[in-house]
Amino acid sequence: MSHEVPWTSAITKVKKNELVTHGIDQTEIINNFRYEEMVFLLIFGRKPTPVEADLLRAVIVSHCSHGITGQSTLAVRMGADCRAPFLNSALAGFLVGSGAFHQGALQASMNMIKEAAGAENPERYTRDRITSGQILYGYGHRYHSKDPRVIALMKLCEVRDYVGKYVQIARGIERIVGPELGHYMNIEAAGGSILLDMGFPPEVAPLVIFIGRAPMFAAAYMERLRSDSKPFQKIAVYDIVLEEGE
């Protein structure tokens, strides 16, 4: 008979009437930690510096509300139309939007920027991707020529003197694809490069999407439920060209 090995974890010690996370009592965390500091503590096992906490807060907040045009938010609104519970609707939003062209773009951008940073020549790496027709994740936007969230995040990096290797790589890519292709950095390359400079592994990039987008999903869900319009309203679609006579 095989010997069963119990699961163990060094994250939080659970004792009778006591919880200690990475050496810090939960009472201390509840009284004195901000949310982004708790997130950082769980991931890295230490409290962030004030600058790290400020940048992480900014990256999370920058992902909160992008309007209702995103496919993920549309899925949540349609869930409300079906009178599906909010949890089901929110999960639908995350599942629908998890592809590399929407919410999955944060992880894809981080992987690409990390790959560029490890290349012998990041500029050649960028030009090779352009020549081969590969996607430059984190660059270009369907609405914004210059993403206002990027401007705010990059300015914060300057003000807080937090321009690390990966932010510099992301900017270097932009200096090529911006003027040549008109594809300037979007929120995912900006936020992703900051997260990489903090040490966040790309594998947990969806965490920022989860905690950033969920409040917007709740707001969009409630707005749709309280709307005076009937469920399943007619949706105007402008990118379908009808044949004459249709």
N, C-alpha and C positions, 0 to 999 in steps of 0.2 A: 504494500500500500504506500502511495507516494506521500511525502511529508508536505503538509500545507504550510505555505509561507504567508504570514499575515501581511496585508497592505500597510505600509507606513508612509508618513509624510512629515517633512520638516517645515511645512508652511505654518500650520497652526497647531499648537498643543492644546488638547482638550482635557481639562481636569474638572473635577466636581466643583461647580460654581466658579470656574475660571477658564478664560480663553486667552491665549497668548500667541500673537502672530509675529513671527520673526523676532521674537524677544520683546515685543511691545504688548502690554496688556490692552485688551479691548476697551476698557474704560478710558484709557489714555487716548486711544484712537478715536473713540466716539466724541470725546470732549475737545480734542485738539487737532484732528486731521481733517483736511478738506478731501473731497471725493477723489480728485486726481492724485492726491498724495497716497491715499489708500490703494488705488490702482497700481501706482508705481511700487509701493511697498510689496504688494503681492507678487508682482512680476520679478522684481530685482532683489527683494529681501532687505531693502533699506529705505529709509525715508529720502525723498528726493531733495536736492538743493532747492532753494527758492526759485532759481532760474529754470531748473528742470521742471518743477511743478507748474510754473507760469507757462512754459512752452507746451507742456502736455495738456494743460487746461485749454489753451488756444487751439490746439489741433483737434481736441474733442469737440469743442464748441463750434469750430468751423464746419464740422460735419452735421450739425443739427438740422438745419432747414435749408433745402435747396428749392423750395416751392413745390408745387404739386405736379410738375411736368415729368419728374422721374418715373420710370416704369415701376419701381418699387412702391412709391407712394400711390400710384394709380391702382396697384394691386390691393393696397390697404383700403382705398376708397371703394373699390368694387366689393371687397369683403364686407364693408359696412352696408352696401346696397343689398347684399345677400343676407344681412342681419347675422352674419357670422360673429362669434365673440371676438373681442379685440385681440386676444392672444392668437387665435387662428389667423386673423387678418394680418397681424404684425409678422407672424411667421411666414405667411404668404409673401409679404413684402420683402423680407430678407431672402427667401428662397428664390423668388423671381429676379431679384436684383443682384444676386451673388456672382453673376458672370463677369468676365474680365472687362467688359465695356461699361460697367456701372459700378456697383459696390465692390466688386472684386478687383477693381482697378488699383486700389490702394496697395494691396499685396503685390500685384503685378508690377506696379511702379517701383516698389521697394526692391523687388528681385532684380529688375532691370538696372536700377541705379547702383545697386550693390555689385552687379556684374560689370558695369562700366567702370566702377572704382577699382575693380580687380584686374581690369584689362591693362596691357602694357601701355597702350595709348588710348585714353578715353575718347579723344576726338576722332581717331580712326574707327574706334568701336561704333561711335554714333553714325559716322558716315557710311560704314558698312551696313548698318541696319537700314539706313535710308536707301542705299543702292539696292539692297536685296528685297526691299519692300516690306520689311518687318515693321510691326507696330511699335511706335515709341510711346509706351504707356506713360500717362501723366502729362501729355502735351497736346494742346488743342482742346477746344470746347465748342459745343454746338451753338451756344449763345454768346459767350464772352470772348472778345478778342484778347482782352487782358483780364483775367479772373480777379475780381476784387478781393477775394479771400487770400489769394497768393500774395497780392501786394501787402495786405495787412500782416500776414505771417512772416514774410521776408523782412518787413520793416521791424517787426518785433524781434526777429533774430539779430538785426543790426543794433537795435536799442539795448538788448540784453547781452550783447557781445557773445552770441552763440551761433557763430557761422562755422560749422564743422566741415569735415571732409566731404560728407555726403551732400550737404547743402551746396558746397562749392561744385561738386560734380553735377548736381541737378541744374545749377546755373550755367555751367559750361555747356551742357546739352542744349539748353535754351538759347544760348548765344549762337548756336548753329541752326537749329530748326526754327527759331523765331523769325529771323530776317529772311531765311531761305525758303521756308515752307509756310510761314504765317502761323505756326503752331507754337504758341507760348505755353509756359508752365501752367498747369491747372492745379486744383486743390490736392490731387493725389500725389503728384510729384513733390509739391511743396510740403505737405504734411508727412509724406513718406520719408523724405530726406531728413526732416527734423527727427522723426522717430528713429531712424537709423543712427543718427548722431547720438541719440540717447542710449542706443544699444538694444532697442526693441527688435526682436527677431521677426522677419516677414511672416512667419507661420502664424503669429497671433495678431496680424494686422486687422482681421475682421473684428477683433474686440473693439477697436475704435469705431467701426461702423455700427456695431450693436449698440454701444452706449451713447453714441452720437446721434444716430437716426431715430432711436426708439421714441423719444419725446415728440418728434415731429409726426411719427406715425400715430401716436395717441391724439395729437391735435387734429390731424387730418381725418382720423376715424370719427371723432366726436363732431367735427364740423359737418361731415357728410351725414351723420345720423340726424343732426338737428336742422339740416337743410330743408327748405320749403319745397324743393323740387322732388319729383317722384323718383323712386329707385329706378335704375336702368334707364336714365335719361338718354336721349339720342346724343351720340357723340359725333362731333364734327371732325372729319378726317380730311386734311388738306394735302396730303402727299400721295394721294391716289388719283391718277389721271384717267378720267372716264372717256370711253370712246364716244364719238358723236352719236346722239340718239339715245344714249343710256340715261 
